């Protein structure tokens, strides 16, 4: 997969969308959305929203993280903001000042989806059986006086 990067002494203000991995050793003030992995190097700084599959932070981050799988926060990292992630690893020495929402494991999500689908299916089956039983009721002859 492609690796994109912002080098030291480079500052970008704006949003970035990428299909590949992304490494920040400079400064990014804006949102970064990628289907790949994001690495903020030891001298890197990101302020904004980051959405990625996986992420490693060695430098500074300020903002909102939405990571599909795992977030690794190295001892040199400084994190401020909010995080939503499935797996979180924080090395001793890292500065971590964030709210964190843990996503359930993929297996749990699949089980919940299956239960949801089974519940919908059971309700549908019940309603169809009631509908069919109503249709099968005999219709009494109409009283000729009522017409």
C-alpha positions in Angstrom: 0.0 0.0 0.0 1.1 3.5 -0.7 2.8 5.5 2.1 2.1 9.3 2.0 4.0 11.6 4.3 4.3 15.1 5.6 8.0 15.7 6.3 9.7 17.7 9.1 9.4 21.4 8.9 6.4 21.1 6.6 3.0 22.5 7.7 -0.2 21.7 6.0 -3.5 23.5 6.8 -6.5 21.7 5.3 -8.1 18.3 5.0 -6.5 15.2 3.5 -8.3 12.1 2.1 -6.1 9.1 1.3 -6.5 5.5 0.3 -3.1 4.5 1.6 -1.0 4.8 4.8 0.0 8.2 6.0 3.0 9.4 8.1 3.2 12.8 9.7 6.6 14.1 10.8 5.6 17.7 10.2 2.4 19.6 11.2 -1.1 19.0 10.0 -3.9 21.3 11.0 -7.0 19.7 9.5 -8.8 16.4 9.1 -7.1 13.2 7.8 -9.3 10.4 6.5 -7.7 7.3 5.2 -8.5 3.6 4.7 -4.9 2.9 5.8 -2.7 3.3 8.8 -1.6 6.7 10.2 1.7 7.3 12.0 2.5 10.5 13.8 6.2 10.5 14.2 8.1 11.8 17.3 8.3 15.4 16.0 4.9 15.2 14.2 1.9 17.3 15.3 -1.8 16.8 14.2 -4.7 19.0 15.2 -8.1 17.9 13.8 -10.0 14.8 13.2 -8.3 11.6 12.1 -10.2 8.6 10.8 -8.1 5.5 9.9 -7.9 1.7 10.2 -4.9 1.7 12.6 -2.8 4.4 14.2 0.5 4.9 16.0 1.3 8.1 17.8 4.8 9.1 18.9 4.3 12.8 18.6 1.4 15.2 19.5 -2.2 14.9 18.7 -5.0 17.3 19.6 -8.6 16.6 18.4 -10.8 13.6 17.6 -9.6 10.1 16.7 -11.9 7.4 15.1 -9.8 4.3 14.6 -11.4 1.1 13.3 -8.9 -1.3 14.9 -6.0 -0.4 17.1 -4.3 2.7 18.4 -0.8 2.5 19.8 0.3 5.5 21.9 4.1 5.5 22.4 5.9 6.8 25.5 6.9 10.0 23.7 3.2 10.8 22.7 1.0 13.6 23.9 -2.7 13.1 23.3 -5.6 15.6 24.0 -9.1 15.1 22.8 -11.5 12.2 22.2 -10.9 8.7 20.9 -13.1 6.0 19.6 -11.2 2.7 19.0 -11.5 -1.1 19.2 -8.0 -1.7 20.8 -5.9 0.8 22.8 -2.3 0.4 23.8 -0.6 3.1 25.9 3.1 2.9 26.8 4.2 4.1 30.1 5.3 7.8 30.0 2.8 8.9 27.4 0.6 11.9 28.2 -3.0 10.9 27.7 -5.7 13.5 28.4 -8.7 12.2 26.4 -12.1 10.7 26.6 -12.2 7.2 25.2 -15.0 5.1 23.8 -14.1 1.5 23.2 -15.7 -0.2 20.2 -16.8 -3.8 20.7 -14.8 -6.5 19.0 -15.8 -7.4 15.5 -17.1 -10.8 16.7 -19.5 -9.1 19.1 -20.7 -6.8 16.3 -21.4 -9.8 14.1 -23.3 -11.6 16.9 -25.4 -8.5 17.6 -26.2 -8.1 13.8 -27.1 -11.8 13.6 -29.4 -11.5 16.7 -31.0 -8.3 15.2 -31.6 -10.1 11.9 -33.0 -13.2 13.7 -35.3 -11.0 15.8 -36.5 -9.2 12.6 -37.0 -12.6 11.0 -38.9 -14.0 14.0 -41.2 -11.0 14.1 -41.8 -11.2 10.3 -42.6 -15.0 10.6 -45.0 -14.3 13.5 -46.8 -11.5 11.6 -47.0 -13.6 8.4 -48.5 -16.5 10.4 -51.1 -14.2 11.9 -51.9 -12.7 8.5 -52.2 -16.2 6.9 -54.5 -17.4 9.8 -56.7 -14.3 9.3 -56.9 -15.0 5.5 -57.9 -18.6 6.2 -60.9 -17.8 8.4 -64.2 -18.7 6.8 -66.2 -15.8 5.5 -69.8 -16.2 6.6 -72.6 -15.6 4.1 -73.8 -12.0 4.1 -77.3 -11.5 5.4 -79.4 -10.5 2.5 -81.1 -7.9 4.7 -77.9 -6.0 5.0 -77.4 -5.4 1.3 
